């Protein structure tokens, strides 16, 4: 599935959460989520798992929200329903839309 990184989640934009992993790992995180069927109906969720250490950090919360918090879950979107996906580190504490769906949490 086509995936595109977005510069506003990599350039320090104060209103956007920021990836801390390289763009290639962001894409691998999406591919893993898509292959595990964690994406559907225009949205999906993912994380990077390290067997011995648990989930690995993906990024930080938006700077305008105060001291940055480490984020572990990614949210992926097909915003225009054209199979062109993008994503960002999900900040569930500050944005209700970043709380993973029940179906994802149950897996």
Secondary structure, 3 states (H helix, E strand, C coil): CEECCCHHHCCCCCCCCEECCCHHHHHHHHHHHHHCCCEECCEEEECEEECCCEEECCEECCHHHCCCCEECCEEEECCCCCCEEEEEECCCCCCHHHCCCHHHHCC
